[in-house]
Structure formats: structure tokens, C-alpha cells
């Protein structure tokens, strides 16, 4: 809709309209970011919330009232871009930023999202765009679900995913054993000062962006963009992984950083190995290693092992515990040996 009828909205629903920014990342010339315009559900969550309160907050996350056709201005430094939200309330931006990032080694810079109604700013918020450090020697693209956060994504009918997300505060969730130390060591690199960038991927919806970022911050994982996806009617349609969120997100990241090699980390429960192998075959000189974490020994883990054996030209490793992860990283010179 080209403009809002805020009077009727105030009558029908008192929730104000806001912009939810989802961060982003940049190279020396371009930036990638997205945000969503929706009604503010006023979610306030605390670590000691009851299961009922967490369930209510989860309901409000998924019962979002998005605003299509809204005008959003995205600004940074002396640049600005005008965008219009799609029918799901999203704006996506990939553009040249015109900044001289070589003059600073700051880990991020701020951009501003402004919601406009008839030329008037009615809501404003900031978001961080992550910048890769000049000292980085490689990047890490990591799955979230059952790779660093136990989600139950492989459980029958995904019931554990629903129970965990709907009834538990993000601070009550625990990372998989050793994941935090492993990632921090990769971030520091072999010299301890590399500041290697991290990109977190999940097939979870943008609706739980605040939930997952809170988890990453609570357990002090390396800072980096969290890339989720929109769930609409297309979500229910089966399609090949080449057109899926993870595959396309990795392609975008690799194209944004053409001179930076990457380590891909995932889990054995889903199709991470298929996605990663396909990417590595497309970019044989860009993918240093594929690391798959197996939280249990089952037929899916054996399938991953078989796929790895079918591709001896790729550096692949299957790990089941923190010690194996650190040994893998030390043997390949990704971290110091201390």
C-alpha cells in the first residue's frame, strides 16, 4: 500500500509501526543489508520468564503484522537510498557504499533506516554493517541449527524445534559443547590477531532474529551477520537446494569477498554436506575445508561420511566432539597450537 491509514490502525490495533533491521555486511565497495517494516508487538523477554511467557512471546514473533508498500530510506555517511517494502514488509539492499574503508579498520559501521509517511520520518533505527578486517586470512560460514545450537531440527516432525523455540528463553538454550571456544580460536586465527569474519546461516525465519542474536551474544560467539529467511507460501513448496536460502547466501558471500578463502561448518542432520560440496566444486580454490559436526551416530552421519569419501579432492572432516574440532583446526594451521 502506498501510504498508511494510521488512524484506522490505531482504532483496530494499537501496535505502532516499526522497522526491524537485520544487520548486514560489506566489502571495500559494496554493502548488503535487509530490514522489515511491521507492527511492534512489544516483546519483552527475560531469562527467568516462565514457559507460558516464552510461549506468548513466540506467538507474538510469528503473528507479525507486516506492512507492504511502505517507504524506507536507508542512509549512511552522505549516501541514501529510497526503498519500498514488498508484500511481506521486507526491504533488501545490495549497493555500492562509496566509503573508504581502507582508512579505518573498524569492525563495523552504522546505517540508518527511516520509515517515511508523506515525506515525514515516523520511525528511525540504526543497524550495524560488519566489515572484514584487513588482517583476516580466511572467513567462516557456519550453520546454526545443531551446529552451535542444539535445536532438534533432525527430530521426528521437528517437534523439538517447536518445543525449544516456543517455550525456552534464548539464554536457557545451551551451545553444543566446545563450539564457543572452537569459533573464538578460528576468529583469532593462527596469530591470535587475525579477526577472521564469521557468517551465521539458518533456515529459521527472520521472526526469531532477536532470539538467535540474543543467544549468540549471551554465549559470546564471534560477532557477525546472522542470515535467516522469509517463510511464505513458497516455503511449503519442495525445491532443489541450489535455489534455497543457504546455497544462495553462500554464493553472495563468496562473490562479495573474491580474495578471501572460507571454511564451511555444518551438521550431519540435514543437507549441509550436499550444499557445501556443491559450492566447493564451483569454487575449488575458495573453500579451504568443509567441517561437519555429527551430534550422534546414525544413518545420516553415515551418509555424510559416504559423500565425503566420494570427493577425496575436497578437504572434508567429520567431527563428533570439541577435541576433534581443535585437532582439525591445528593440523591445518587455522589456529595456534597452544
C-alpha positions in Angstrom: 0.0 0.0 0.0 1.4 3.4 -1.0 0.6 5.1 2.3 -0.7 4.1 5.8 -4.0 4.8 7.3 -2.7 5.2 10.8 -6.0 6.4 12.2 -7.7 3.2 11.3 -4.7 1.2 12.5 -4.9 2.9 15.9 -8.5 2.1 16.1 -8.1 -1.6 15.1 -4.8 -2.3 16.6 -2.8 0.0 19.0 0.6 -1.5 18.0 2.9 1.1 16.5 4.7 0.5 13.2 8.5 0.0 13.4 11.4 -1.1 11.3 13.2 -4.3 12.4 16.8 -4.2 11.0 18.7 -7.4 10.4 22.3 -6.1 10.1 24.4 -6.8 7.1 28.0 -6.9 5.8 30.3 -5.0 3.5 33.4 -5.4 1.4 35.6 -2.5 0.2 33.0 -1.3 -2.3 29.6 -2.8 -1.6 27.2 -3.5 1.3 24.4 -6.0 1.8 21.5 -5.4 4.3 17.8 -6.0 4.9 15.1 -5.0 7.2 11.3 -5.4 7.8 8.5 -3.0 8.5 5.9 -4.4 10.8 3.8 -3.6 13.8 5.6 -3.6 17.1 4.4 -6.5 19.3 6.1 -5.1 22.3 8.1 -8.3 23.1 9.9 -8.1 26.4 11.7 -11.2 27.4 13.8 -12.1 30.5 15.9 -15.0 31.4 13.6 -16.0 34.2 10.4 -15.9 32.1 8.0 -18.8 32.6 7.3 -21.3 29.8 3.9 -19.6 29.4 5.5 -16.2 29.0 8.0 -17.6 26.5 5.2 -19.2 24.6 3.3 -15.9 24.4 6.4 -14.1 23.2 6.9 -16.8 20.5 3.3 -16.3 19.4 3.8 -12.6 19.0 7.0 -13.2 17.0 5.2 -15.4 14.5 2.0 -13.4 14.5 3.8 -10.4 13.0 1.7 -7.9 11.1 4.0 -6.8 8.2 3.5 -3.6 6.2 3.8 -3.9 2.4 4.3 -0.8 0.2 6.0 1.3 2.9 8.7 3.8 2.0 12.0 3.3 3.7 15.1 5.5 3.4 18.4 3.8 4.1 21.3 6.2 4.9 25.0 6.1 5.8 27.7 8.9 5.6 26.5 11.2 2.8 24.6 8.4 0.9 20.9 7.5 1.0 18.7 5.1 -0.9 14.9 5.0 -1.1 13.2 1.6 -1.0 9.7 0.2 -0.9 8.8 -2.9 1.2 7.5 -6.0 -0.5 4.2 -7.7 0.4 5.9 -9.3 3.4 7.3 -6.0 4.6 10.9 -6.6 3.6 13.4 -4.3 2.0 16.7 -5.8 0.6 19.7 -3.7 -0.4 22.9 -4.5 -2.1 24.7 -1.4 -3.4 28.0 0.4 -3.6 28.6 2.2 -0.3 31.2 4.8 -1.5 33.2 4.7 1.7 36.9 4.5 2.1 37.1 1.5 4.4 40.9 1.3 4.0 41.2 4.4 6.1 39.9 2.6 9.2 39.9 -1.0 10.5 36.7 -0.6 12.5 34.7 -3.9 12.7 31.5 -2.3 11.6 29.8 0.9 10.6 26.2 2.1 11.2 23.5 2.6 8.7 20.1 4.3 9.4 16.7 3.1 8.4 13.9 5.7 8.4 10.2 4.9 7.8 8.6 7.7 5.8 4.9 8.8 5.6 4.2 11.6 3.2 7.8 12.7 3.4 7.8 12.7 7.2 10.0 10.5 9.3 7.7 8.4 11.6 10.3 5.9 12.8 14.1 5.6 12.8 16.6 3.0 13.8 20.2 2.0 13.3 21.9 -1.2 12.3 25.5 -2.5 12.1 27.2 -3.4 8.9 30.1 -5.8 9.5 33.4 -5.1 7.8 36.1 -7.8 7.2 39.4 -6.9 8.9 42.4 -6.4 6.7 44.2 -8.9 9.0 41.8 -11.7 8.1 43.3 -14.8 6.4 40.0 -16.7 5.9 36.3 -16.5 6.7 34.0 -18.9 8.3 30.4 -19.6 7.2 28.6 -21.6 9.8 25.2 -23.3 10.1 23.4 -22.6 13.4 20.9 -25.4 13.9 22.6 -28.4 15.6 26.0 -27.0 14.7 26.3 -24.5 17.5 22.8 -24.5 18.9 21.0 -27.8 19.7 17.6 -27.4 18.0 16.2 -30.8 17.5 16.0 -30.0 13.8 16.5 -33.7 13.0 13.8 -34.9 15.3 10.6 -36.5 14.0 8.2 -33.8 12.7 10.7 -31.3 14.1 8.8 -31.3 17.4 11.9 -30.5 19.5 12.5 -27.3 17.4 9.0 -26.1 18.3 9.3 -27.0 22.0 12.7 -25.3 22.4 11.9 -22.1 20.4 8.4 -21.7 21.7 8.9 -22.4 25.4 12.5 -21.6 26.2 14.3 -18.2 26.5 17.3 -18.0 24.3 19.6 -17.7 27.4 18.2 -21.0 28.6 19.4 -22.7 25.4 22.9 -24.1 25.5 25.5 -24.2 22.7 26.9 -27.5 21.7 29.9 -28.5 23.8 33.1 -26.7 22.8 31.5 -24.7 20.0 32.2 -21.3 21.6 35.9 -21.9 22.2 36.4 -23.5 18.7 34.8 -20.5 17.0 36.7 -18.0 19.1 40.0 -19.7 18.2 39.1 -19.7 14.5 38.2 -16.0 14.8 41.6 -15.2 16.3 43.4 -17.4 13.8 47.0 -18.7 14.0 48.5 -15.4 15.1 45.7 -14.7 17.6 45.0 -11.4 16.0 43.5 -12.2 12.6 39.9 -11.3 13.4 38.6 -13.7 10.8 35.0 -12.9 9.8 32.0 -15.1 10.7 28.7 -15.5 8.9 25.9 -17.4 10.5 23.3 -19.2 8.4 20.0 -20.7 9.5 16.8 -21.8 7.7 14.9 -20.4 10.6 12.6 -17.4 9.8 13.5 -13.8 10.3 10.8 -13.8 13.0 13.2 -15.2 15.5 16.2 -13.0 14.6 16.2 -11.3 18.0 16.0 -14.7 19.7 19.0 -16.1 17.9 21.1 -12.9 18.1 20.5 -12.9 21.9 21.8 -16.5 22.1 24.9 -15.6 20.1 25.6 -12.6 22.3 24.9 -14.4 25.5 27.5 -17.1 24.8 30.0 -14.7 23.2 30.3 -16.2 19.8 32.3 -14.1 17.3 30.3 -11.2 16.0 29.0 -11.5 12.5 25.9 -11.2 10.4 23.1 -13.7 11.0 21.3 -14.6 7.8 17.8 -16.1 8.1 15.0 -16.4 5.6 11.4 -15.4 4.9 8.8 -18.0 5.3 5.9 -17.5 2.9 3.7 -19.7 0.7 6.8 -20.7 -1.3 8.4 -22.2 1.8 6.0 -25.2 1.6 7.0 -26.0 -2.0 9.7 -28.6 -2.4 12.7 -27.3 -4.4 16.3 -28.1 -5.0 18.8 -26.7 -2.6 20.5 -24.7 -5.3 17.6 -22.2 -5.2 17.5 -22.4 -1.4 18.4 -19.8 1.2 21.7 -21.3 2.4 23.1 -22.0 -1.0 22.2 -18.6 -2.4 23.5 -16.8 0.8 26.9 -18.6 0.5 27.2 -17.6 -3.2 26.5 -14.0 -2.3 29.2 -14.0 0.4 31.8 -15.7 -1.8 31.2 -13.1 -4.5 31.4 -10.3 -2.0 34.9 -11.4 -0.9 36.6 -12.9 -4.0 40.0 -12.8 -2.4 39.1 -14.5 0.9 39.1 -18.3 1.3 36.4 -19.8 3.5 35.8 -22.7 5.9 32.3 -24.1 5.8 30.9 -25.6 9.0 27.6 -27.5 9.3 25.9 -30.5 10.8 25.2 -34.1 9.7 21.5 -33.9 10.3 20.3 -32.0 7.2 21.8 -31.5 3.7 24.7 -29.2 4.7 27.2 -31.6 3.2 25.4 -31.6 -0.2 25.3 -27.8 -0.3 28.9 -27.4 0.8 30.3 -30.0 -1.6 28.4 -28.3 -4.5 29.8 -24.9 -3.5 33.3 -26.3 -3.2 33.1 -27.8 -6.7 32.1 -24.4 -8.1 34.8 -22.6 -6.1 37.6 -25.2 -5.7 40.2 -22.5 -4.8 38.0 -20.7 -2.3 36.9 -23.4 0.1 39.7 -24.4 2.4 37.8 -27.0 4.4 34.3 -28.5 5.0 33.8 -29.4 8.6 30.6 -31.3 9.5 29.6 -31.9 13.1 27.8 -35.2 14.0 25.9 -35.0 17.2 25.0 -38.6 17.0 25.9 -41.8 15.1 23.1 -42.7 12.8 22.3 -43.3 9.1 22.5 -39.6 8.3 26.0 -39.5 9.7 27.0 -42.5 7.6 25.6 -40.8 4.5 27.7 -37.7 5.2 30.8 -40.0 5.6 30.0 -41.6 2.2 29.6 -38.3 0.5 33.0 -37.2 1.8 34.6 -40.4 0.6 33.2 -39.8 -2.9 35.0 -36.4 -3.0 38.6 -37.1 -2.0 39.7 -33.9 -3.8 38.0 -31.8 -1.2 39.3 -31.3 2.4 36.4 -32.6 4.5 36.3 -33.7 8.1 33.6 -35.2 10.3 33.9 -34.3 14.0 31.9 -35.5 17.0 33.5 -33.6 19.9 35.4 -30.4 20.8 38.8 -32.1 20.9 38.4 -33.4 17.3 37.4 -29.9 16.2 40.5 -28.3 17.7 42.8 -31.0 16.3 41.3 -30.4 12.9 42.0 -26.7 13.1 45.5 -27.1 14.5 46.6 -29.6 11.9 45.5 -27.3 9.1 47.2 -24.3 10.6 44.0 -22.4 11.2 44.7 -21.7 14.9 47.7 -21.6 17.1 48.9 -24.9 18.6 48.8 -23.8 22.3 
